[in-house]
Amino acid sequence: MEVIKRDNHIVDATDRPLGRLATEVAVLLRGKNKVGFAPYKDIGDFVTVKNVNGLKYTGKKFQDKIYYHHTLYLGGLKQATMKEVYLKKGPEEIFRKAVMGMLTKNKLRAKQIKRLRFQK
């Protein structure tokens, strides 16, 4: 059995655009920067994001971007703008949602997103 060596990466989010930083973090979580990468393997690293309050939101997306989720009941489609999510759950949730959208939509995604941590 192959032993996976996971590194720890610390990323500073001060004055970095949301999407660019989320892409960088998603690559580290998936392990695409490693030599033995394969889409079915979970060989990604741990990533700690510092100063997530200092993220830069470009354009008008802070007021205009809408997050949707469904409660699984009839007529249960809920929506919230990025500003509402920021005020209710904080910038960590916005960044986590951005990274989640960049990971593969399969069983590995839940394991990979657990390796994302935030530091004040």
C-alpha positions as CSV (number, residue, x, y, z in Angstrom):
1,M,0.0,0.0,0.0
2,E,1.2,3.4,-0.9
3,V,1.7,6.0,1.9
4,I,0.6,9.5,1.0
5,K,2.8,12.3,2.2
6,R,0.7,15.4,2.7
7,D,2.4,18.8,3.1
8,N,1.0,21.9,4.8
9,H,0.6,25.1,2.8
10,I,-0.1,28.5,4.3
11,V,-1.6,31.0,1.9
12,D,-2.0,34.7,2.7
13,A,-5.3,36.1,1.2
14,T,-4.6,39.8,1.8
15,D,-5.4,41.8,-1.4
16,R,-5.8,38.7,-3.6
17,P,-8.7,38.3,-5.9
18,L,-11.2,35.6,-4.8
19,G,-11.2,33.5,-7.9
20,R,-7.5,33.5,-8.5
21,L,-6.7,32.4,-4.9
22,A,-9.5,29.8,-5.0
23,T,-8.0,28.3,-8.1
24,E,-4.6,28.1,-6.5
25,V,-6.0,26.4,-3.3
26,A,-8.1,23.9,-5.3
27,V,-5.0,22.7,-7.2
28,L,-3.2,22.2,-3.9
29,L,-6.2,20.4,-2.3
30,R,-6.5,18.0,-5.3
31,G,-2.8,17.3,-5.5
32,K,-2.5,18.4,-9.2
33,N,0.9,19.9,-8.4
34,K,2.3,16.4,-7.5
35,V,4.1,14.0,-9.8
36,G,1.8,11.0,-9.0
37,F,-1.5,12.8,-9.7
38,A,-4.3,10.8,-11.1
39,P,-8.0,12.0,-11.1
40,Y,-9.1,9.0,-9.0
41,K,-6.4,9.4,-6.3
42,D,-6.8,11.7,-3.2
43,I,-3.2,12.9,-2.8
44,G,-3.8,16.6,-2.0
45,D,-2.2,18.6,0.7
46,F,-3.5,20.6,3.7
47,V,-4.1,24.3,3.0
48,T,-4.4,27.0,5.7
49,V,-5.7,30.4,4.5
50,K,-4.7,33.4,6.6
51,N,-6.3,36.8,6.6
52,V,-9.4,35.7,4.6
53,N,-11.0,39.1,5.6
54,G,-8.5,40.8,3.3
55,L,-9.8,39.1,0.1
56,K,-10.5,41.4,-2.8
57,Y,-13.9,41.1,-4.6
58,T,-13.6,42.5,-8.1
59,G,-16.4,44.0,-10.1
60,K,-20.0,44.2,-8.8
61,K,-20.2,40.6,-7.6
62,F,-20.4,41.5,-4.0
63,Q,-23.9,42.9,-4.5
64,D,-24.9,41.0,-7.6
65,K,-23.7,37.4,-7.2
66,I,-26.5,35.1,-6.0
67,Y,-26.0,31.7,-4.2
68,Y,-28.8,29.2,-4.6
69,H,-29.7,26.1,-2.6
70,H,-32.8,23.9,-2.4
71,T,-34.4,22.6,0.7
72,L,-35.8,19.5,-1.1
73,Y,-39.3,20.6,-0.4
74,L,-41.7,21.9,-3.1
75,G,-41.0,25.5,-3.8
76,G,-37.9,25.3,-1.6
77,L,-35.4,27.2,-3.8
78,K,-33.6,29.7,-1.6
79,Q,-31.3,32.4,-2.7
80,A,-28.9,34.8,-1.0
81,T,-26.5,37.4,-2.4
82,M,-22.8,37.4,-1.6
83,K,-23.2,40.3,0.7
84,E,-25.9,38.5,2.8
85,V,-23.7,35.3,3.0
86,Y,-20.7,37.5,4.1
87,L,-22.7,39.2,6.8
88,K,-24.4,36.0,8.1
89,K,-21.6,33.4,7.8
90,G,-18.4,35.4,7.1
91,P,-15.8,35.5,4.4
92,E,-14.7,31.9,5.1
93,E,-18.0,30.6,3.8
94,I,-17.7,32.6,0.6
95,F,-14.1,31.3,0.0
96,R,-15.1,27.7,0.8
97,K,-18.0,27.9,-1.7
98,A,-15.6,29.2,-4.4
99,V,-13.2,26.4,-3.8
100,M,-16.0,23.8,-3.6
101,G,-17.1,24.8,-7.1
102,M,-13.6,24.2,-8.4
103,L,-13.2,20.7,-7.0
104,T,-14.5,17.6,-8.8
105,K,-18.1,16.7,-8.1
106,N,-17.6,13.2,-6.8
107,K,-16.9,11.3,-3.6
108,L,-13.4,12.8,-3.2
109,R,-14.7,16.4,-2.9
110,A,-15.9,15.9,0.7
111,K,-12.5,14.6,1.7
112,Q,-10.6,17.3,-0.1
113,I,-12.6,20.2,1.3
114,K,-12.0,19.0,4.9
115,R,-8.3,19.8,4.4
116,L,-9.1,23.5,3.9
117,R,-8.6,25.5,7.1
118,F,-8.8,29.1,8.0
119,Q,-6.7,31.2,10.4
120,K,-7.4,34.7,11.6
